């Protein structure tokens, strides 16, 4: 492994595919994430691993990269704040062009492609905005702050907004 590969774990060599349409290669990468991915309730921490299965295909315009990335996100439940770990899996496909003459977002650089921006953007966009520890998580008791799942016999007290008190009084009088 060269020193440049150690600096960028997302770099994939494609020297054997350049300008050879029809050639294809599959490769598996295990990337130790250099910096945290995501800023919400869950993220992939720096040092955690992303597994990437890559298929590289040489076509006339460049290298077509098709990949599946899997990792485990860690953080807290959006309802009860319990620590959680959730699996994440994303698929993506992108053309890395040989020439910058056309409007391509990604290019083949010398003898490699850099998957970092593609993996980072795809993974971060797939992170759940409001992750939950279980689909029916009841959350926290608004008065005590305790997890309602730990005390199933307890139900939170309904609190009425004082602005509606006149209607509540009217409703009771009608009955």
JOTA-V634849 format. One line per field, one symbol per residue. burial: I if it has 24 or more other C-alpha atoms within 12 Angstrom, else O. A space follows every 10 residues. Layout:
burial->???
//
This chain:
burial->OOOOOOOOII IIIIOOIIOO OOOOIOOOIO IIIOOOIIOO IIIIIOOOII IIIIIIIIOO IIIIIIIIII IIIIIIIIII IIOOIIIIII IIOIIIIIOO OOOOOIIIOO OIIIIIOIII OIIIOIIIOO IIIOOOOIII OOOOOOIIOO OOOOOOOOOO OOOOOOOOOO OOOOO
//
